[in-house]
């Protein structure tokens, strides 16, 4: 990806490692309150169960390295390319830790 951070586009459908349910990516670069630590944490993605969609209790945060299989890759155009350039710069300035998700 031309030295840009590798991220899947919004709308992508994936399986996570050890996962049995498809997830649709609905957010990227998410800072959230980590329930385990009580601290702010950073995740590459926010996903919802597919095909159910958004449900408060089933929103999941995960990292790019947790993706096992891409079932469908979301729409991407020149705006996506620009987003990835900005995203990479932004992640280098973050003071919030990246959540290790297993």
MOPAC internal coordinates of N, CA, C and O (Angstrom, degrees):
PM7 1SCF
backbone

  N    0.0000 0     0.00 0     0.00 0    0    0    0
  C    1.4612 1     0.00 0     0.00 0    1    0    0
  C    1.5177 1   111.21 1     0.00 0    2    1    0
  O    1.2310 1   118.92 1  -144.02 1    3    2    1
  N    1.2846 1   119.66 1    35.98 1    3    2    1
  C    1.4610 1   123.72 1   174.55 1    5    3    2
  C    1.5195 1   113.99 1    55.46 1    6    5    3
  O    1.2310 1   120.28 1  -131.60 1    7    6    5
  N    1.3262 1   117.07 1    48.40 1    7    6    5
  C    1.4553 1   123.35 1   178.19 1    9    7    6
  C    1.5239 1   114.32 1    65.45 1   10    9    7
  O    1.2310 1   119.47 1  -175.44 1   11   10    9
  N    1.3059 1   118.61 1     4.56 1   11   10    9
  C    1.4570 1   120.95 1   176.22 1   13   11   10
  C    1.5199 1   108.90 1   -85.69 1   14   13   11
  O    1.2310 1   121.19 1   -25.45 1   15   14   13
  N    1.3168 1   115.32 1   154.55 1   15   14   13
  C    1.4664 1   119.85 1   177.14 1   17   15   14
  C    1.5197 1   108.35 1   -58.62 1   18   17   15
  O    1.2310 1   120.75 1   -43.70 1   19   18   17
  N    1.3084 1   116.16 1   136.30 1   19   18   17
  C    1.4486 1   120.83 1   179.11 1   21   19   18
  C    1.5187 1   109.48 1   -85.20 1   22   21   19
  O    1.2310 1   120.96 1   -61.83 1   23   22   21
  N    1.3155 1   115.77 1   118.17 1   23   22   21
  C    1.4607 1   122.78 1   176.79 1   25   23   22
  C    1.5069 1   108.36 1  -140.20 1   26   25   23
  O    1.2310 1   120.66 1   -32.75 1   27   26   25
  N    1.3024 1   116.34 1   147.25 1   27   26   25
  C    1.4615 1   120.81 1   175.24 1   29   27   26
  C    1.5237 1   109.10 1   -82.64 1   30   29   27
  O    1.2310 1   120.18 1   -32.47 1   31   30   29
  N    1.3257 1   117.27 1   147.53 1   31   30   29
  C    1.4682 1   120.74 1   178.55 1   33   31   30
  C    1.5305 1   112.26 1   -69.09 1   34   33   31
  O    1.2310 1   121.43 1   -21.72 1   35   34   33
  N    1.3187 1   114.88 1   158.28 1   35   34   33
  C    1.4595 1   120.64 1   172.63 1   37   35   34
  C    1.5250 1   109.28 1   -55.19 1   38   37   35
  O    1.2310 1   120.68 1   -33.54 1   39   38   37
  N    1.3041 1   116.30 1   146.46 1   39   38   37
  C    1.4560 1   120.69 1   179.57 1   41   39   38
  C    1.5129 1   114.37 1    87.69 1   42   41   39
  O    1.2310 1   120.37 1   172.03 1   43   42   41
  N    1.3343 1   116.90 1    -7.97 1   43   42   41
  C    1.4613 1   119.72 1   178.29 1   45   43   42
  C    1.5288 1   109.73 1   -65.51 1   46   45   43
  O    1.2310 1   121.37 1   -35.10 1   47   46   45
  N    1.3328 1   114.99 1   144.90 1   47   46   45
  C    1.4639 1   122.07 1   178.74 1   49   47   46
  C    1.5191 1   107.48 1  -111.37 1   50   49   47
  O    1.2310 1   120.65 1   -52.70 1   51   50   49
  N    1.3427 1   116.37 1   127.30 1   51   50   49
  C    1.4593 1   120.69 1  -174.51 1   53   51   50
  C    1.5232 1   111.64 1  -136.70 1   54   53   51
  O    1.2310 1   121.78 1   -18.78 1   55   54   53
  N    1.3229 1   114.20 1   161.22 1   55   54   53
  C    1.4574 1   122.78 1   164.36 1   57   55   54
  C    1.5235 1   106.28 1  -109.09 1   58   57   55
  O    1.2310 1   120.24 1   -41.32 1   59   58   57
  N    1.3156 1   117.14 1   138.68 1   59   58   57
  C    1.4556 1   121.31 1   173.11 1   61   59   58
  C    1.5193 1   109.24 1   -87.69 1   62   61   59
  O    1.2310 1   120.61 1   -18.26 1   63   62   61
  N    1.3164 1   116.43 1   161.74 1   63   62   61
  C    1.4620 1   120.84 1   175.37 1   65   63   62
  C    1.5213 1   108.27 1   -55.80 1   66   65   63
  O    1.2310 1   120.52 1   -45.57 1   67   66   65
  N    1.3029 1   116.62 1   134.43 1   67   66   65
  C    1.4689 1   123.47 1  -178.26 1   69   67   66
  C    1.5300 1   112.52 1    67.85 1   70   69   67
  O    1.2310 1   119.62 1  -174.73 1   71   70   69
  N    1.3271 1   118.32 1     5.27 1   71   70   69
  C    1.4640 1   121.30 1  -176.25 1   73   71   70
  C    1.5174 1   112.96 1   -85.69 1   74   73   71
  O    1.2310 1   121.32 1   -28.68 1   75   74   73
  N    1.3292 1   115.08 1   151.32 1   75   74   73
  C    1.4581 1   121.58 1   177.86 1   77   75   74
  C    1.5223 1   111.64 1  -121.49 1   78   77   75
  O    1.2310 1   120.24 1   177.13 1   79   78   77
  N    1.3228 1   117.15 1    -2.87 1   79   78   77
  C    1.4612 1   122.40 1  -177.78 1   81   79   78
  C    1.5273 1   109.00 1  -121.21 1   82   81   79
  O    1.2310 1   120.52 1   -44.57 1   83   82   81
  N    1.3165 1   116.60 1   135.43 1   83   82   81
  C    1.4625 1   120.46 1   176.90 1   85   83   82
  C    1.5279 1   109.74 1   -70.58 1   86   85   83
  O    1.2310 1   121.20 1   -34.46 1   87   86   85
  N    1.3393 1   115.31 1   145.54 1   87   86   85
  C    1.4598 1   122.49 1   174.81 1   89   87   86
  C    1.5128 1   109.22 1  -122.78 1   90   89   87
  O    1.2310 1   120.51 1   -36.27 1   91   90   89
  N    1.3304 1   116.62 1   143.73 1   91   90   89
  C    1.4535 1   121.74 1   174.06 1   93   91   90
  C    1.5271 1   107.89 1  -107.12 1   94   93   91
  O    1.2310 1   120.42 1   -50.26 1   95   94   93
  N    1.3141 1   116.80 1   129.74 1   95   94   93
  C    1.4571 1   121.82 1   179.34 1   97   95   94
  C    1.5261 1   109.19 1   -76.11 1   98   97   95
  O    1.2310 1   121.39 1   -57.96 1   99   98   97
  N    1.3468 1   114.94 1   122.04 1   99   98   97
  C    1.4714 1   120.42 1  -178.80 1  101   99   98
  C    1.5260 1   112.08 1  -120.72 1  102  101   99
  O    1.2310 1   120.37 1   175.21 1  103  102  101
  N    1.3253 1   116.90 1    -4.79 1  103  102  101
  C    1.4529 1   120.43 1   178.38 1  105  103  102
  C    1.5085 1   110.61 1  -155.60 1  106  105  103
  O    1.2310 1   120.86 1   -28.68 1  107  106  105
  N    1.3408 1   115.95 1   151.32 1  107  106  105
  C    1.4627 1   120.92 1   179.55 1  109  107  106
  C    1.5207 1   108.91 1  -137.34 1  110  109  107
  O    1.2310 1   120.78 1   -32.67 1  111  110  109
  N    1.3181 1   116.11 1   147.33 1  111  110  109
  C    1.4485 1   120.36 1  -179.70 1  113  111  110
  C    1.5121 1   111.63 1    65.06 1  114  113  111
  O    1.2310 1   120.73 1  -129.69 1  115  114  113
  N    1.3127 1   116.20 1    50.31 1  115  114  113
  C    1.4581 1   122.35 1  -172.67 1  117  115  114
  C    1.5320 1   110.38 1   -93.02 1  118  117  115
  O    1.2310 1   120.95 1   -50.13 1  119  118  117
  N    1.3258 1   115.78 1   129.87 1  119  118  117
  C    1.4629 1   121.52 1   170.33 1  121  119  118
  C    1.5172 1   106.13 1  -103.90 1  122  121  119
  O    1.2310 1   120.81 1   -54.08 1  123  122  121
  N    1.3216 1   116.06 1   125.92 1  123  122  121
  C    1.4601 1   120.48 1  -173.65 1  125  123  122
  C    1.5267 1   110.51 1  -138.53 1  126  125  123
  O    1.2310 1   120.68 1   -15.56 1  127  126  125
  N    1.3233 1   116.31 1   164.44 1  127  126  125
  C    1.4623 1   122.06 1   175.49 1  129  127  126
  C    1.5212 1   108.45 1   -83.06 1  130  129  127
  O    1.2310 1   120.73 1   -66.08 1  131  130  129
  N    1.3223 1   116.22 1   113.92 1  131  130  129
  C    1.4577 1   122.17 1  -178.80 1  133  131  130
  C    1.5235 1   108.94 1   -75.21 1  134  133  131
  O    1.2310 1   120.18 1   -64.76 1  135  134  133
  N    1.3165 1   117.26 1   115.24 1  135  134  133
  C    1.4623 1   121.76 1  -178.40 1  137  135  134
  C    1.5270 1   112.48 1   -65.04 1  138  137  135
  O    1.2310 1   120.23 1   152.85 1  139  138  137
  N    1.3355 1   117.17 1   -27.15 1  139  138  137
  C    1.4657 1   120.57 1  -179.17 1  141  139  138
  C    1.5288 1   112.08 1   -72.73 1  142  141  139
  O    1.2310 1   120.49 1   141.35 1  143  142  141
  N    1.3317 1   116.67 1   -38.65 1  143  142  141
  C    1.4658 1   120.41 1  -173.99 1  145  143  142
  C    1.5247 1   113.39 1  -108.69 1  146  145  143
  O    1.2310 1   120.18 1   161.68 1  147  146  145
  N    1.3171 1   117.26 1   -18.32 1  147  146  145
  C    1.4582 1   120.96 1  -175.39 1  149  147  146
  C    1.5170 1   112.96 1    76.66 1  150  149  147
  O    1.2310 1   120.40 1  -172.88 1  151  150  149
  N    1.3243 1   116.83 1     7.12 1  151  150  149
  C    1.4686 1   123.13 1  -178.90 1  153  151  150
  C    1.5284 1   110.07 1  -106.80 1  154  153  151
  O    1.2310 1   121.12 1   -14.48 1  155  154  153
  N    1.3139 1   115.46 1   165.52 1  155  154  153
  C    1.4595 1   120.68 1   172.18 1  157  155  154
  C    1.5258 1   108.04 1   -72.41 1  158  157  155
  O    1.2310 1   120.53 1   -34.90 1  159  158  157
  N    1.3255 1   116.59 1   145.10 1  159  158  157
  C    1.4620 1   122.20 1   178.07 1  161  159  158
  C    1.5193 1   108.56 1  -142.60 1  162  161  159
  O    1.2310 1   121.26 1   -15.42 1  163  162  161
  N    1.3207 1   115.19 1   164.58 1  163  162  161
  C    1.4593 1   122.42 1  -176.76 1  165  163  162
  C    1.5194 1   109.74 1  -119.30 1  166  165  163
  O    1.2310 1   120.63 1   -42.10 1  167  166  165
  N    1.3294 1   116.40 1   137.90 1  167  166  165
  C    1.4674 1   121.47 1   174.84 1  169  167  166
  C    1.5213 1   109.27 1  -132.69 1  170  169  167
  O    1.2310 1   120.99 1   -33.49 1  171  170  169
  N    1.3277 1   115.71 1   146.51 1  171  170  169
  C    1.4640 1   119.92 1   176.50 1  173  171  170
  C    1.5232 1   111.12 1   -63.03 1  174  173  171
  O    1.2310 1   120.45 1   141.04 1  175  174  173
  N    1.3360 1   116.75 1   -38.96 1  175  174  173
  C    1.4649 1   120.50 1  -172.22 1  177  175  174
  C    1.5225 1   113.13 1  -134.60 1  178  177  175
  O    1.2310 1   122.14 1   -26.18 1  179  178  177
  N    1.3214 1   113.50 1   153.82 1  179  178  177
  C    1.4571 1   122.37 1   165.25 1  181  179  178
  C    1.5232 1   104.83 1  -120.98 1  182  181  179
  O    1.2310 1   120.71 1   -49.15 1  183  182  181
  N    1.3255 1   116.24 1   130.85 1  183  182  181
  C    1.4563 1   119.90 1  -177.75 1  185  183  182
  C    1.5108 1   112.23 1  -130.34 1  186  185  183
  O    1.2310 1   121.86 1   -20.64 1  187  186  185
  N    1.3165 1   114.05 1   159.36 1  187  186  185
  C    1.4638 1   121.56 1   176.06 1  189  187  186
  C    1.5217 1   108.24 1  -126.16 1  190  189  187
  O    1.2310 1   121.02 1   -24.53 1  191  190  189
  N    1.3209 1   115.66 1   155.47 1  191  190  189
  C    1.4556 1   120.24 1   179.20 1  193  191  190
  C    1.5265 1   110.08 1   -63.91 1  194  193  191
  O    1.2310 1   121.29 1   -41.27 1  195  194  193
  N    1.3184 1   115.14 1   138.73 1  195  194  193
  C    1.4595 1   121.50 1   177.49 1  197  195  194
  C    1.5249 1   107.70 1  -108.93 1  198  197  195
  O    1.2310 1   119.11 1   -49.00 1  199  198  197
  N    1.2905 1   119.30 1   131.00 1  199  198  197
  C    1.4656 1   130.45 1    12.54 1  201  199  198
  C    1.5295 1   114.40 1   -99.17 1  202  201  199
  O    1.2310 1   119.36 1  -170.09 1  203  202  201
  N    1.3302 1   118.82 1     9.91 1  203  202  201
  C    1.4645 1   120.40 1  -174.83 1  205  203  202
  C    1.5185 1   113.12 1   -66.57 1  206  205  203
  O    1.2310 1   119.89 1   141.79 1  207  206  205
  N    1.3290 1   117.81 1   -38.21 1  207  206  205
  C    1.4570 1   120.73 1  -178.61 1  209  207  206
  C    1.5147 1   112.13 1    87.54 1  210  209  207
  O    1.2310 1   121.12 1    18.62 1  211  210  209
  N    1.3218 1   115.46 1  -161.38 1  211  210  209
  C    1.4605 1   121.19 1  -172.56 1  213  211  210
  C    1.5198 1   112.55 1   -66.08 1  214  213  211
  O    1.2310 1   121.68 1   -54.40 1  215  214  213
  N    1.3210 1   114.39 1   125.60 1  215  214  213
  C    1.4639 1   123.61 1   170.96 1  217  215  214
  C    1.5244 1   104.89 1  -143.79 1  218  217  215
  O    1.2310 1   120.11 1   -54.67 1  219  218  217
  N    1.3073 1   117.40 1   125.33 1  219  218  217
  C    1.4626 1   121.82 1  -173.00 1  221  219  218
  C    1.5201 1   112.59 1   -48.75 1  222  221  219
  O    1.2310 1   120.30 1   135.98 1  223  222  221
  N    1.3085 1   117.03 1   -44.02 1  223  222  221
  C    1.4617 1   120.77 1  -175.14 1  225  223  222
  C    1.5263 1   113.99 1   -76.68 1  226  225  223
  O    1.2310 1   119.54 1   171.64 1  227  226  225
  N    1.3181 1   118.49 1    -8.36 1  227  226  225
  C    1.4648 1   119.20 1  -177.43 1  229  227  226
  C    1.5302 1   113.31 1  -121.58 1  230  229  227
  O    1.2310 1   120.04 1  -159.59 1  231  230  229
  N    1.3148 1   117.52 1    20.41 1  231  230  229
  C    1.4575 1   121.07 1   173.85 1  233  231  230
  C    1.5262 1   108.11 1   -77.56 1  234  233  231
  O    1.2310 1   120.53 1   -49.53 1  235  234  233
  N    1.3328 1   116.59 1   130.47 1  235  234  233
  C    1.4608 1   121.26 1  -176.97 1  237  235  234
  C    1.5207 1   110.33 1  -119.63 1  238  237  235
  O    1.2310 1   121.04 1   -35.73 1  239  238  237
  N    1.3238 1   115.63 1   144.27 1  239  238  237
  C    1.4616 1   122.36 1   174.23 1  241  239  238
  C    1.5165 1   107.32 1  -108.83 1  242  241  239
  O    1.2310 1   120.67 1   -43.06 1  243  242  241
  N    1.3388 1   116.32 1   136.94 1  243  242  241
  C    1.4570 1   119.33 1  -179.56 1  245  243  242
  C    1.5219 1   110.30 1  -155.16 1  246  245  243
  O    1.2310 1   121.70 1   -14.60 1  247  246  245
  N    1.3342 1   114.35 1   165.40 1  247  246  245
  C    1.4636 1   121.66 1  -177.58 1  249  247  246
  C    1.5310 1   110.20 1  -104.01 1  250  249  247
  O    1.2310 1   121.41 1   -18.88 1  251  250  249
  N    1.3211 1   114.92 1   161.12 1  251  250  249
  C    1.4665 1   119.90 1  -179.85 1  253  251  250
  C    1.5252 1   111.27 1   -56.75 1  254  253  251
  O    1.2310 1   120.73 1   141.43 1  255  254  253
  N    1.3269 1   116.22 1   -38.57 1  255  254  253
  C    1.4678 1   119.49 1  -178.29 1  257  255  254
  C    1.5256 1   113.21 1   -70.55 1  258  257  255
  O    1.2310 1   119.64 1   168.48 1  259  258  257
  N    1.3423 1   118.29 1   -11.52 1  259  258  257
  C    1.4613 1   121.38 1   176.49 1  261  259  258
  C    1.5253 1   112.60 1   -81.91 1  262  261  259
  O    1.2310 1   120.07 1   166.47 1  263  262  261
  N    1.3325 1   117.47 1   -13.53 1  263  262  261
  C    1.4651 1   121.40 1  -178.41 1  265  263  262
  C    1.5221 1   109.43 1   -73.89 1  266  265  263
  O    1.2310 1   121.27 1   -54.07 1  267  266  265
  N    1.3283 1   115.18 1   125.93 1  267  266  265
  C    1.4664 1   120.89 1   179.63 1  269  267  266
  C    1.5282 1   110.84 1   -96.74 1  270  269  267
  O    1.2310 1   120.66 1   137.58 1  271  270  269
  N    1.3374 1   116.35 1   -42.42 1  271  270  269
  C    1.4577 1   120.01 1  -175.01 1  273  271  270
  C    1.5310 1   109.23 1  -145.52 1  274  273  271
  O    1.2310 1   121.15 1   -46.47 1  275  274  273
  N    1.3279 1   115.40 1   133.53 1  275  274  273
  C    1.4599 1   121.07 1   174.35 1  277  275  274
  C    1.5229 1   107.47 1   -96.53 1  278  277  275
  O    1.2310 1   120.66 1   -63.94 1  279  278  277
  N    1.3252 1   116.34 1   116.06 1  279  278  277
  C    1.4624 1   122.33 1  -179.46 1  281  279  278
  C    1.5296 1   109.77 1   -84.76 1  282  281  279
  O    1.2310 1   120.83 1   141.36 1  283  282  281
  N    1.3363 1   116.02 1   -38.64 1  283  282  281
  C    1.4564 1   122.41 1  -179.61 1  285  283  282
  C    1.5170 1   108.33 1  -148.70 1  286  285  283
  O    1.2310 1   120.32 1   -48.05 1  287  286  285
  N    1.3225 1   116.99 1   131.95 1  287  286  285
  C    1.4575 1   120.56 1   177.20 1  289  287  286
  C    1.5191 1   109.38 1   -97.83 1  290  289  287
  O    1.2310 1   120.98 1   -52.97 1  291  290  289
  N    1.3297 1   115.72 1   127.03 1  291  290  289
  C    1.4632 1   121.82 1  -177.95 1  293  291  290
  C    1.5183 1   113.13 1   -63.98 1  294  293  291
  O    1.2310 1   121.39 1    -6.29 1  295  294  293
  N    1.3240 1   114.95 1   173.71 1  295  294  293
  C    1.4584 1   123.06 1  -177.42 1  297  295  294
  C    1.5206 1   111.30 1   -65.45 1  298  297  295
  O    1.2310 1   120.76 1   -40.13 1  299  298  297
  N    1.3255 1   116.16 1   139.87 1  299  298  297
  C    1.4524 1   121.95 1  -179.98 1  301  299  298
  C    1.5271 1   109.23 1  -141.62 1  302  301  299
  O    1.2310 1   121.03 1   -43.83 1  303  302  301
  N    1.3336 1   115.64 1   136.17 1  303  302  301
  C    1.4601 1   120.72 1   176.28 1  305  303  302
  C    1.5242 1   108.65 1  -144.83 1  306  305  303
  O    1.2310 1   119.86 1    17.21 1  307  306  305
  N    1.3406 1   117.88 1  -162.79 1  307  306  305
  C    1.4603 1   120.43 1  -178.14 1  309  307  306
  C    1.5343 1   112.47 1   -64.18 1  310  309  307
  O    1.2310 1   119.95 1   152.49 1  311  310  309
  N    1.3256 1   117.70 1   -27.51 1  311  310  309
  C    1.4683 1   119.97 1   175.75 1  313  311  310
  C    1.5274 1   110.34 1   -65.76 1  314  313  311
  O    1.2310 1   120.51 1   143.81 1  315  314  313
  N    1.3064 1   116.63 1   -36.19 1  315  314  313
  C    1.4698 1   121.33 1   177.05 1  317  315  314
  C    1.5254 1   109.82 1   -64.08 1  318  317  315
  O    1.2310 1   120.39 1   136.42 1  319  318  317
  N    1.3277 1   116.85 1   -43.58 1  319  318  317
  C    1.4600 1   120.28 1   178.66 1  321  319  318
  C    1.5256 1   110.73 1   -59.39 1  322  321  319
  O    1.2310 1   120.43 1   136.26 1  323  322  321
  N    1.3123 1   116.78 1   -43.74 1  323  322  321
  C    1.4656 1   121.22 1   179.05 1  325  323  322
  C    1.5376 1   110.44 1   -65.45 1  326  325  323
  O    1.2310 1   120.54 1   137.77 1  327  326  325
  N    1.3111 1   116.58 1   -42.23 1  327  326  325
  C    1.4665 1   120.35 1   177.46 1  329  327  326
  C    1.5163 1   110.66 1   -56.84 1  330  329  327
  O    1.2310 1   119.82 1   135.22 1  331  330  329
  N    1.3178 1   117.95 1   -44.78 1  331  330  329
  C    1.4674 1   121.32 1  -177.80 1  333  331  330
  C    1.5294 1   111.30 1   -63.87 1  334  333  331
  O    1.2310 1   120.26 1   143.34 1  335  334  333
  N    1.3274 1   117.12 1   -36.66 1  335  334  333
  C    1.4644 1   120.33 1   176.88 1  337  335  334
  C    1.5282 1   110.49 1   -62.81 1  338  337  335
  O    1.2310 1   120.58 1   132.74 1  339  338  337
  N    1.3215 1   116.50 1   -47.26 1  339  338  337
  C    1.4640 1   121.74 1  -179.54 1  341  339  338
  C    1.5236 1   110.57 1   -67.52 1  342  341  339
  O    1.2310 1   120.77 1   138.71 1  343  342  341
  N    1.3172 1   116.14 1   -41.29 1  343  342  341
  C    1.4660 1   121.88 1  -179.33 1  345  343  342
  C    1.5202 1   111.03 1   -59.02 1  346  345  343
  O    1.2310 1   120.43 1   135.49 1  347  346  345
  N    1.3153 1   116.78 1   -44.51 1  347  346  345
  C    1.4637 1   120.67 1  -179.20 1  349  347  346
  C    1.5294 1   110.48 1   -60.87 1  350  349  347
  O    1.2310 1   120.36 1   135.27 1  351  350  349
  N    1.3141 1   116.91 1   -44.73 1  351  350  349
  C    1.4708 1   120.43 1   178.17 1  353  351  350
  C    1.5296 1   110.53 1   -63.09 1  354  353  351
  O    1.2310 1   120.64 1   137.04 1  355  354  353
  N    1.3266 1   116.38 1   -42.96 1  355  354  353
  C    1.4604 1   121.39 1  -178.87 1  357  355  354
  C    1.5226 1   111.44 1   -62.24 1  358  357  355
  O    1.2310 1   119.98 1   135.84 1  359  358  357
  N    1.3329 1   117.64 1   -44.16 1  359  358  357
  C    1.4726 1   120.08 1  -177.71 1  361  359  358
  C    1.5333 1   111.47 1   -64.77 1  362  361  359
  O    1.2310 1   119.94 1   153.97 1  363  362  361
  N    1.3270 1   117.72 1   -26.03 1  363  362  361
  C    1.4634 1   120.46 1   178.86 1  365  363  362
  C    1.5225 1   111.71 1   -73.65 1  366  365  363
  O    1.2310 1   120.07 1   162.65 1  367  366  365
  N    1.3253 1   117.48 1   -17.35 1  367  366  365
  C    1.4646 1   120.84 1  -179.08 1  369  367  366
  C    1.5302 1   112.36 1  -100.17 1  370  369  367
  O    1.2310 1   120.07 1   175.98 1  371  370  369
  N    1.3105 1   117.46 1    -4.02 1  371  370  369
  C    1.4627 1   121.07 1  -176.99 1  373  371  370
  C    1.5242 1   112.42 1   -64.22 1  374  373  371
  O    1.2310 1   121.31 1   -40.18 1  375  374  373
  N    1.3162 1   115.10 1   139.82 1  375  374  373
  C    1.4596 1   120.41 1   173.31 1  377  375  374
  C    1.5231 1   110.54 1  -106.81 1  378  377  375
  O    1.2310 1   120.62 1   173.94 1  379  378  377
  N    1.3243 1   116.41 1    -6.06 1  379  378  377
  C    1.4644 1   122.59 1   178.23 1  381  379  378
  C    1.5288 1   107.87 1   -84.72 1  382  381  379
  O    1.2310 1   119.23 1   -47.09 1  383  382  381
  N    1.3326 1   119.07 1   132.91 1  383  382  381
  C    1.4627 1   120.48 1  -178.06 1  385  383  382
  C    1.5286 1   112.73 1   -70.49 1  386  385  383
  O    1.2310 1   121.39 1   -33.99 1  387  386  385
  N    1.3244 1   114.94 1   146.01 1  387  386  385
  C    1.4646 1   120.48 1   173.87 1  389  387  386
  C    1.5194 1   108.08 1   -75.58 1  390  389  387
  O    1.2310 1   120.59 1   -54.50 1  391  390  389
  N    1.3061 1   116.48 1   125.50 1  391  390  389
  C    1.4637 1   122.52 1  -177.94 1  393  391  390
  C    1.5224 1   110.09 1   -70.56 1  394  393  391
  O    1.2310 1   120.59 1   -53.13 1  395  394  393
  N    1.3280 1   116.48 1   126.87 1  395  394  393
  C    1.4586 1   119.98 1   173.19 1  397  395  394
  C    1.5168 1   107.53 1   -83.24 1  398  397  395
  O    1.2310 1   120.96 1   -61.90 1  399  398  397
  N    1.3182 1   115.76 1   118.10 1  399  398  397
  C    1.4639 1   121.55 1  -176.02 1  401  399  398
  C    1.5177 1   108.55 1  -116.97 1  402  401  399
  O    1.2310 1   121.50 1   -52.21 1  403  402  401
  N    1.3137 1   114.73 1   127.79 1  403  402  401
  C    1.4707 1   119.85 1  -178.15 1  405  403  402
  C    1.4974 1   110.32 1  -110.75 1  406  405  403
  O    1.2310 1   120.10 1   180.00 1  407  406  405

